[in-house]
Amino acid sequence: GAANPGLMAQLQAQMGQMPGGGGEGAGGPLDHLRVDPQFNMLRQLVQARPEMLQPLLAELGQAHPEVLQQIQDNQEEFVRLINEPVDQNQQMQAQMAMQALMAQGGMG
């Protein structure tokens, strides 16, 4: 694929050294993504299949260039959020968002 190897290496390096827990209440610039069902869906997908991150980000960049810009400006924060466990409530919302997306014929 056309994955950016530098970014992937950086993400994997950061994933390897994630501090256990913490980060609660520290509202970073991407904090609003935490409650975004689409982000939670992305997070679930990426946690299950890390190789999906690049194509998903590419798709996100086409639909929401401003969000992709935020992510690129705050890569460390993004990686931290991506690695946070998804709680049950968010998981439900994510699955509903995913089904809605599928129903619209999105995602390829």
C-alpha positions as CSV (number, residue, x, y, z in Angstrom):
1,G,0.0,0.0,0.0
2,A,0.9,3.7,-0.1
3,A,1.4,3.8,3.7
4,N,3.9,6.4,4.9
5,P,6.6,4.1,6.5
6,G,8.0,6.9,8.7
7,L,4.6,7.6,10.3
8,M,3.8,3.9,10.7
9,A,7.2,3.3,12.4
10,Q,6.5,6.2,14.6
11,L,3.0,5.0,15.5
12,Q,4.3,1.5,16.2
13,A,7.2,2.8,18.3
14,Q,4.7,4.9,20.3
15,M,2.3,2.0,20.6
16,G,5.1,0.0,22.1
17,Q,5.8,2.5,24.8
18,M,2.3,3.5,25.9
19,P,2.2,4.4,29.5
20,G,-0.4,2.3,31.3
21,G,-3.6,4.2,31.8
22,G,-3.3,7.8,32.9
23,G,-4.2,10.7,30.7
24,E,-7.6,10.9,32.3
25,G,-9.0,14.5,32.6
26,A,-6.0,15.8,30.6
27,G,-8.0,17.4,27.8
28,G,-5.8,17.4,24.8
29,P,-6.5,19.1,21.5
30,L,-8.2,15.9,20.2
31,D,-10.2,15.3,23.3
32,H,-13.4,15.9,21.5
33,L,-12.7,12.8,19.4
34,R,-13.1,10.6,22.5
35,V,-16.9,11.1,22.4
36,D,-17.2,11.0,18.6
37,P,-18.9,7.7,17.6
38,Q,-17.1,7.7,14.2
39,F,-13.7,8.0,16.0
40,N,-14.7,5.2,18.4
41,M,-15.5,3.1,15.4
42,L,-12.1,4.0,13.8
43,R,-10.5,3.2,17.1
44,Q,-12.1,-0.2,17.3
45,L,-11.2,-1.1,13.8
46,V,-7.6,0.0,14.2
47,Q,-7.2,-1.8,17.5
48,A,-8.4,-5.0,15.8
49,R,-6.5,-4.4,12.5
50,P,-3.7,-1.9,12.9
51,E,-2.9,-2.1,9.1
52,M,-6.3,-0.4,8.5
53,L,-5.1,2.9,10.0
54,Q,-3.5,4.4,6.9
55,P,-6.4,3.7,4.5
56,L,-8.9,4.9,7.1
57,L,-6.9,8.1,7.6
58,A,-6.7,8.6,3.9
59,E,-10.5,8.3,3.6
60,L,-11.0,10.6,6.6
61,G,-8.7,13.2,4.9
62,Q,-11.0,13.2,1.8
63,A,-14.2,13.5,3.9
64,H,-12.9,15.8,6.7
65,P,-9.5,17.4,5.7
66,E,-9.7,19.7,8.8
67,V,-9.9,16.6,11.1
68,L,-7.0,15.0,9.4
69,Q,-5.0,18.2,9.8
70,Q,-5.8,18.2,13.5
71,I,-4.6,14.6,13.8
72,Q,-1.4,15.4,11.9
73,D,-0.8,18.4,14.2
74,N,-1.3,16.3,17.3
75,Q,0.0,12.8,16.3
76,E,1.1,11.8,19.8
77,E,-2.3,12.7,21.2
78,F,-4.0,10.8,18.4
79,V,-1.9,7.7,19.0
80,R,-2.7,7.9,22.7
81,L,-6.5,8.1,22.0
82,I,-6.3,5.3,19.4
83,N,-4.7,3.1,22.0
84,E,-7.3,3.8,24.8
85,P,-9.6,1.0,25.4
86,V,-13.1,1.6,24.0
87,D,-15.7,1.3,26.8
88,Q,-18.9,-0.7,26.4
89,N,-21.1,2.3,25.9
90,Q,-18.8,3.7,23.2
91,Q,-18.6,0.3,21.6
92,M,-22.4,0.2,21.2
93,Q,-22.4,3.7,19.6
94,A,-19.5,2.7,17.4
95,Q,-21.3,-0.4,16.2
96,M,-24.4,1.7,15.5
97,A,-22.4,4.3,13.6
98,M,-20.7,1.5,11.7
99,Q,-24.0,-0.1,10.7
100,A,-25.3,3.3,9.6
101,L,-22.3,3.8,7.5
102,M,-22.7,0.4,5.9
103,A,-26.3,1.2,5.2
104,Q,-25.3,4.3,3.4
105,G,-22.9,2.2,1.3
106,G,-19.8,3.9,2.6
107,M,-16.5,2.3,3.4
108,G,-15.7,0.9,-0.1
